[in-house]
Structures are given as structure tokens and as C-alpha cells.
Amino acid sequence: MVRNKDTFFGGIHPDYCKNTERSETKRMGIPTKIVVPLTQHIGAPLIPMVMKNDRVKVGQMIANSEAYVCAPIHSSVSGKVKDIIPYVLSNGVNSRAIVIEPDGKQEIHEYIKPKRYESKEEFLKILRDSGLVGLGGAGFPTHVKLSPPKDKIIDTLIINAAECEPFITADHREIVENSYSIINGIEIILEILKIDKVLIGVEDNKPDAIVELTKVADSSDKIEIKALKTKYPQGAEKMIIYSLTGRKVPMGKLPSDVGCVVLNVNTISFIASHIKTGMPLIEKRVTVDGDTIKDPSNVFALIGTPIGELIDFCGGFKKDPRKIIMGGPMMGVSQFELDGPVMKYTNAILAFSEELANITNESACIRCSKCVEVCPMSLLPFAIDFSMHKNQTRMFEKLQIDNCIECGACSFVCPAKRHLVQSIRSAKYLNRKALSQGGGK
């Protein structure tokens, strides 16, 4: 059953450029090396379980932690551990990385086998050991998300298939190519969480995805498919909850506080695949696009594959790129090297020329309020920007900066080209620093 369209306050309508929505996913071969950073999730950093010169197999766990909020990492190839090195992620976070030299044999670790469980606790342990994090880009460990506090009553499972960022079509292709796995994953989670209601949200610019999901879910009276209005950031967690249920997640609260669990469509599909095969998270579907890419494609790439080799698989550059982004153009992170690897949360690699990169200098704010009109969280981005530059940390709490989801809608519409998202990120950092020191200025 498909419901009508509801939506949230604010938002924008960029050119969506879904150039690869009809491109069947290709499978890339084994790269020349695998680089596996030990920080690929929200939570505690991992500790290597292997040493230099160790031999590893496909699916073998190579890093883990005793912390609950974390997700272990597995080797995506068979081969030899070449080194364990200090590594700086593209967002500036210091980490370490395991470098593996593939042997081309792709021998599968003996641990890999179909999974069986008799309780929720056993299932969550299996999920944790699979290394699964949110595959929509957030990187939050899935087993934690599926373990809400006992005092929270969950009545709705939301499957996020909005995919509102321009260019990215990885979720779209998962629906078209693997819809039965999505439904199987939903059935597993319904049994685990003991709930009876599922809402799947898909933006209405993907009619073939809506048709495919409707076809495979037609026999279930628990699954409802909703065509969402195409508007950015429709796929943000708080936005899709409101659009699908009318419930608002209060500032500082989680979806479980309004009775919801939200999973990305690729995440739910992986759950079904992992239970069936036992293979942990070792590859990712990545949209490779941009006006400098010769052959824009959706590609299954092994986690740890260097970005440069992934781009080469798509024909390389047809002209020099000015900016390369991991993720979408609105919330993605610029890359400073082509040796950087595909991560668990990588859903796109975009390469833009000078023209599309649209790198501009800031000018003075003209107080037009456009940023206020489009902010889906009803914030005052211009005021946060002003307070950050004046170091007025006492204002940050009043301006509710922690409620910002950093979607970039404010920066997109700003006629003065203010770097509003960067200012808000800096304000969040200054606020945490001020609070740790006992107050603001």
C-alpha cells in the first residue's frame, strides 16, 4: 500500500543529477592494496587483532574492541598484512590503518557460515560481529540502534530509502536489484523487535523503486510504502520520521523516544544477506559520478579499496577535477588524496570540475533570512555564524546549535556564500570546549 505525500518544514530543491539511477551495479575486482582505517564507525576506536606479515583471509576479523558502541572490521581480501600505520582520515581524525597486500586467491575464512540464533541477544551478538554500521552514511553501529532502552516502547520500524542527496543512487539500485533481500531483512527485524508496523519512505523521484517495493511487499499487511515529496534533506533521520509518522524528535532525544527505529535500506538488506551467508561487511555499493568521471557508475567495491583505483575502474578522469568528495555534495567530505580508501559508510565518490565545484569566497551577511526559511530544524544559522565569529559561546545554547543536523541547506541558499555549516561545526566544537571548562564567555 502506498500512502500520500507529507513533508517537513523548510528544505531545498537542488538539481538532483541522478545520472546513474539506471546503471546496473558493476563489481570491481581486487585492488592492488587494501587500506583499512580502524575508525569507521561512531564509537570506540578498534585495536588490531593482526600483526605485520600475518596472513589473512576474506571475512577474517582483523580489528575489534571490548567497547559496546563499536563495530569490528574484517579483511575484504586474502593476503598479507603489509603494515599497521598511523592514518589521518579525510575529516582530520587521527587513526591507525591496517594495510593488506592481496594475494589474488580470495580464500574465505573458515568462520564464514550461515548464522543461527535463538534469542534477541544472540542475534545482536551476530550483528555486532558482522561489523554492520548504518550504511546510509552515518556509521552508527546497528546492533546498538536495535537495542533501545527497556523503558522505550518501539512500535514502528522505518526503512529509509529516501536517498535525498544529489548524484547518489546506491540505495535506489539496491531496491531495484535486491528487493527481496530488503523484505527478508524487514521480517527478521520485526521478529526481533516484536513490532507490527513498517514504513518504507521513498522519494517520489524514484517511481520504479516504489513499484518494485510495492510488488514484493504486497502480501504483507505490516509493510506500508510511502512516496515522499522529493525535497532535501528528506532522508535525514528526524525529517523522515516526521514525514512518515508526524512525530517530532525533541532536541537531544533519539528516534526511540518517539517509538521509532530507523534503518537505511542497504542496512536492512545486508542483515538478511549476512544471516543467509555469514559474510561480514566487506564491500560497499558506491556511486561514482561527477562531471569529470568518464564512465559514471554504481560499483561494488571492497572496503579498503583506494579511491583512485575505484575511479580508474570507472574510466578515470576525462578532465582534471577541482574537488573530490566522499559522500554527497551537500554533506560529503572533501578528499585530499586519491589513496584514501572506500569506508563502510562510503556511498559515493564524486569528482567535480572547477565549474561544478563552485568554490566561492564569503561576503558579508545581508540578513535576508533565506537560511532561516530553509532550515529544517527551525534554527537561526546566520545568528550562529555571527556568534561563532565573535566567540560568543554563551549564545550557543540559546541558539540550539546541537540541534543542527549539518545538512547544508543554509549554505546552499545563502546569497552571500557564507560558510554556514563550517561555522556551525566550529561553534559546536567551541561549545563543547567551553562546557568542559565550566562555562562560556
C-alpha positions in Angstrom: 0.0 0.0 0.0 1.4 3.4 -1.0 0.4 6.5 1.1 0.2 10.1 0.1 3.0 12.7 0.4 3.7 14.6 3.6 6.8 16.6 4.4 8.7 18.7 6.9 9.3 22.4 7.3 12.0 24.1 5.2 14.3 22.2 2.9 15.6 22.9 -0.6 15.3 21.6 -4.2 18.8 21.3 -5.7 19.4 19.8 -9.1 19.3 16.1 -8.2 21.5 14.8 -11.1 20.6 11.1 -10.6 22.7 10.2 -13.6 23.4 6.6 -12.5 19.9 5.6 -11.5 19.6 3.2 -14.5 23.1 1.9 -14.2 23.2 -1.7 -13.0 25.8 -2.2 -10.3 29.2 -3.4 -11.6 31.6 -5.5 -9.5 35.1 -4.2 -9.2 38.0 -6.7 -8.9 40.7 -6.9 -6.3 42.7 -3.7 -5.9 46.5 -3.6 -5.6 46.2 -2.9 -1.9 43.7 -2.6 0.9 43.9 0.2 3.4 41.6 -0.4 6.4 41.3 2.6 8.9 40.4 1.5 12.4 37.9 4.3 12.8 34.9 3.6 10.5 32.0 4.0 12.9 30.7 6.2 15.7 32.0 4.9 18.9 35.2 3.5 20.5 38.3 3.0 18.3 39.4 -0.5 17.4 42.5 -2.5 18.4 44.3 -4.5 15.7 43.9 -8.3 16.0 46.7 -9.0 13.5 50.4 -8.1 13.2 52.7 -7.1 10.3 53.4 -10.1 8.0 50.3 -12.1 9.2 48.3 -13.8 6.6 44.6 -13.1 6.5 41.6 -14.5 4.7 38.4 -12.9 3.3 35.9 -12.2 6.1 38.5 -12.6 8.9 38.1 -10.2 11.8 41.2 -8.0 11.9 40.3 -5.3 14.5 37.9 -5.2 17.4 37.3 -3.6 20.8 35.7 -4.6 24.1 33.5 -1.5 24.0 29.8 -1.9 23.3 29.5 1.0 21.0 31.8 0.0 18.2 31.8 -2.3 15.1 34.7 -4.7 14.3 36.4 -4.7 10.9 37.1 -7.6 8.7 39.5 -8.2 5.8 38.0 -7.9 2.4 40.8 -9.9 0.7 43.1 -12.8 1.4 46.7 -11.8 1.6 49.5 -10.5 3.9 49.4 -7.7 6.4 51.9 -5.3 5.0 51.9 -2.8 7.8 49.9 -1.1 10.5 50.4 2.7 10.1 49.3 6.0 11.6 46.5 7.4 9.5 44.6 10.7 9.2 41.1 10.4 8.0 39.7 13.0 5.5 37.8 14.7 8.3 41.1 15.3 10.2 40.6 12.5 12.8 43.8 10.6 13.7 43.5 6.9 13.5 45.5 3.8 12.5 45.1 1.7 9.4 45.9 -1.9 8.5 47.5 -2.2 5.1 46.9 -5.6 3.3 48.6 -6.8 0.2 46.2 -9.1 -1.7 47.3 -12.5 -3.0 44.5 -12.7 -5.5 43.2 -16.1 -4.1 40.3 -14.7 -2.1 40.3 -17.6 0.3 37.4 -17.4 2.6 37.9 -17.6 6.4 36.6 -20.8 8.0 34.4 -18.8 10.4 32.2 -17.7 7.5 29.0 -19.8 7.5 25.2 -19.1 7.7 24.1 -17.8 11.1 21.6 -19.3 13.5 20.2 -17.6 16.6 17.5 -18.5 19.2 17.2 -15.2 21.1 17.4 -11.4 20.5 20.7 -11.4 22.5 22.3 -14.0 20.2 21.0 -12.1 17.1 22.5 -8.8 18.3 25.8 -10.5 19.0 25.8 -11.9 15.4 25.1 -8.4 14.1 27.8 -6.8 16.1 30.4 -9.4 15.0 29.3 -8.7 11.3 30.7 -5.2 11.6 27.5 -3.6 10.4 27.0 0.1 10.8 24.4 2.4 9.2 25.1 2.2 5.5 23.4 5.4 4.7 26.5 7.4 5.7 26.2 7.9 9.5 28.2 4.9 10.5 26.4 4.2 13.8 26.7 0.6 14.9 23.5 -1.2 14.0 23.4 -3.6 17.0 23.3 -0.5 19.3 20.4 1.1 17.3 18.4 -2.2 17.7 18.9 -2.2 21.4 16.7 0.7 22.7 16.4 1.2 26.5 13.8 -1.2 28.0 11.6 1.8 29.0 11.2 2.8 25.4 8.3 1.3 23.5 9.1 0.8 19.9 6.0 0.5 17.6 7.4 1.5 14.2 10.3 0.3 12.1 11.2 2.9 9.4 13.2 2.0 6.4 14.9 5.0 5.0 15.1 4.8 1.2 14.7 8.5 0.5 18.2 9.0 -0.8 17.8 12.7 -1.0 21.4 13.8 -1.7 22.1 14.8 -5.3 24.0 12.3 -7.5 23.8 9.3 -5.1 21.8 6.3 -6.4 23.3 3.4 -4.3 20.1 2.9 -2.3 17.9 3.2 -5.4 19.9 0.4 -7.1 19.7 -1.8 -4.0 15.9 -1.6 -4.2 15.7 -2.3 -7.9 18.3 -5.1 -7.8 17.8 -6.7 -4.5 14.2 -6.0 -3.2 13.5 -9.5 -1.8 16.6 -9.2 0.5 15.1 -5.9 1.8 11.8 -7.6 2.7 13.6 -10.6 4.2 15.6 -8.2 6.4 12.5 -6.4 7.5 10.9 -9.7 8.5 13.9 -10.6 10.7 13.8 -7.2 12.5 10.1 -7.4 13.0 10.5 -10.7 14.8 13.5 -9.4 16.8 11.8 -6.2 18.0 8.3 -7.7 18.3 6.6 -4.9 16.4 4.0 -5.0 13.7 4.4 -1.8 11.7 6.9 -0.9 9.0 7.0 2.3 7.0 9.3 2.5 3.9 9.9 6.0 2.7 11.0 6.6 -0.9 11.2 10.0 -2.6 8.7 10.3 -5.5 11.6 10.8 -8.0 12.2 7.0 -7.9 8.9 5.6 -9.2 10.5 2.3 -10.3 11.8 1.8 -6.8 8.3 2.4 -5.4 6.8 -0.1 -7.9 9.4 -2.8 -7.1 8.9 -2.4 -3.3 5.1 -2.5 -3.7 5.3 -5.6 -5.7 7.5 -7.6 -3.2 5.7 -6.2 -0.1 2.2 -6.6 -1.4 1.5 -9.8 0.5 2.3 -8.2 3.9 -0.2 -6.2 5.8 2.6 -4.9 8.1 4.5 -3.1 5.5 3.4 0.3 4.2 5.3 2.1 1.4 5.1 5.9 1.3 6.0 8.1 -1.6 7.8 11.1 0.0 7.9 14.5 -1.5 11.3 15.0 -3.3 13.0 17.6 -1.1 16.3 17.8 0.6 17.1 16.7 3.4 14.1 14.3 3.3 16.4 11.4 4.2 17.7 12.9 7.4 16.5 10.8 10.4 14.4 13.4 12.1 12.9 14.6 8.8 11.8 11.2 7.6 10.3 10.3 11.0 8.2 13.4 10.8 7.2 12.9 7.1 6.2 9.3 7.8 4.6 9.5 11.2 4.0 13.1 12.1 6.2 12.6 15.2 8.8 15.2 16.2 12.0 14.0 17.8 12.8 16.6 20.6 16.2 18.2 20.8 18.7 15.9 22.4 16.4 12.9 22.0 16.6 9.8 19.8 14.1 8.1 17.5 13.4 5.6 20.2 12.0 8.4 22.3 9.1 8.7 19.8 8.7 4.9 19.3 10.8 4.5 16.1 13.8 2.7 14.9 15.2 3.9 11.5 17.4 1.7 9.3 18.8 2.5 5.9 17.6 0.3 3.0 21.0 -1.1 2.4 21.5 -1.8 6.1 18.3 -3.9 6.3 19.2 -5.8 3.1 22.7 -6.6 4.5 21.1 -8.1 7.6 19.2 -10.7 5.5 22.3 -11.4 3.4 24.6 -11.9 6.5 22.2 -14.3 8.2 22.0 -16.3 5.0 25.7 -16.4 4.1 27.6 -15.4 7.2 29.8 -13.0 5.2 30.5 -9.9 7.3 30.6 -6.3 5.9 33.5 -6.3 3.4 32.1 -4.5 0.4 30.0 -1.4 -0.4 28.0 -0.2 -3.3 29.4 3.2 -4.3 28.0 5.7 -6.8 31.0 7.1 -8.7 29.9 10.3 -10.6 30.6 13.9 -11.3 31.4 15.9 -14.5 35.0 14.8 -14.6 34.3 11.0 -14.4 34.5 9.2 -17.8 32.0 6.4 -17.0 29.7 7.3 -14.1 28.6 4.0 -12.4 27.4 2.2 -9.4 30.2 -0.2 -8.2 30.5 -2.9 -5.6 33.9 -2.1 -4.2 35.8 -3.9 -1.4 36.1 -1.9 1.7 39.7 -0.5 1.8 39.9 0.0 -2.0 41.9 3.2 -2.8 39.6 5.8 -4.3 41.9 6.3 -7.2 41.6 2.7 -8.3 37.8 2.9 -8.0 37.8 6.0 -10.2 40.1 4.2 -12.7 37.6 1.3 -12.8 35.1 3.9 -14.0 37.3 5.0 -16.8 39.3 7.6 -14.9 39.1 11.3 -15.4 38.0 12.9 -18.6 39.2 16.3 -17.3 41.0 17.5 -14.3 38.9 17.5 -11.1 38.9 20.5 -8.8 37.2 18.8 -5.9 36.7 15.1 -4.9 34.1 14.3 -2.3 33.3 11.2 -0.4 29.5 11.2 0.1 27.0 13.6 -1.4 27.7 17.2 -2.5 25.7 18.5 0.5 27.1 16.6 3.4 30.1 14.8 2.0 33.7 15.3 2.9 36.4 16.6 0.5 39.3 14.2 -0.1 42.9 15.4 0.0 44.3 12.3 -1.7 43.3 9.5 -4.1 45.0 6.9 -1.9 42.2 7.3 0.7 40.1 4.1 0.9 36.4 3.2 0.5 35.0 3.0 4.0 32.0 1.2 5.5 29.9 4.4 5.2 31.0 5.4 1.8 28.0 5.6 -0.5 29.5 7.9 -3.2 32.7 9.3 -4.7 32.0 12.5 -6.6 34.6 14.3 -8.7 33.8 17.9 -9.9 35.5 20.3 -12.2 36.1 24.0 -11.3 32.7 24.9 -12.7 30.7 22.4 -10.6 32.8 22.6 -7.5 31.6 26.2 -7.2 34.2 27.3 -4.8 33.5 30.9 -3.8 34.6 33.5 -1.2 32.4 34.7 1.6 30.9 38.2 1.7 29.1 39.9 4.5 25.7 38.6 5.6 22.9 40.7 4.3 20.3 39.5 6.9 18.0 38.2 4.2 16.8 35.3 6.3 16.9 32.7 3.5 18.9 30.4 5.7 16.1 30.6 8.3 13.4 29.8 5.8 15.1 26.6 4.6 16.4 25.2 7.9 14.5 22.0 8.6 15.3 22.3 12.3 13.9 25.9 12.6 17.3 27.3 13.7 18.9 30.7 13.0 22.1 29.8 11.0 23.1 33.4 10.5 23.0 34.1 14.2 25.1 31.1 15.0 27.6 32.2 12.3 27.8 35.7 13.9 28.2 34.3 17.4 30.9 31.9 16.3 33.0 34.6 14.7 32.5 36.8 17.8 33.3 33.9 20.1 30.1 34.4 22.0 29.9 30.9 23.4 27.2 31.8 25.9 24.8 32.3 22.9 25.3 28.8 21.5 22.9 27.0 23.9 20.2 29.6 23.3 20.7 29.2 19.6 20.3 25.4 20.0 23.4 24.6 17.9 23.4 20.9 18.9 20.0 20.6 17.1 21.7 21.3 13.8 21.9 18.3 11.5 24.6 19.9 9.3 22.5 19.3 6.1 24.0 22.3 4.3 20.6 23.7 3.2 21.5 27.1 4.7 24.8 27.3 2.9 23.1 26.3 -0.4 20.7 29.3 -0.4 23.0 31.9 1.1 23.4 34.8 -1.5 26.5 36.0 0.5 28.0 32.5 0.2 28.6 32.3 3.9 30.2 29.1 5.0 27.4 28.5 7.5 27.8 24.7 8.0 31.5 25.1 8.8 30.7 27.9 11.2 28.2 25.7 13.0 30.6 22.8 13.2 33.2 25.2 14.7 30.5 26.5 17.1 29.8 23.0 18.3 33.5 22.4 18.9 33.8 25.7 20.8 30.7 24.9 22.8 32.0 21.5 23.9 35.3 23.2 24.8 33.6 25.9 26.8 31.3 23.4 28.7 34.3 21.3 29.6 36.0 24.4 31.1 32.9 25.2 33.1 31.1 27.8 31.0 31.2 30.2 28.1 32.3 33.7 27.5 
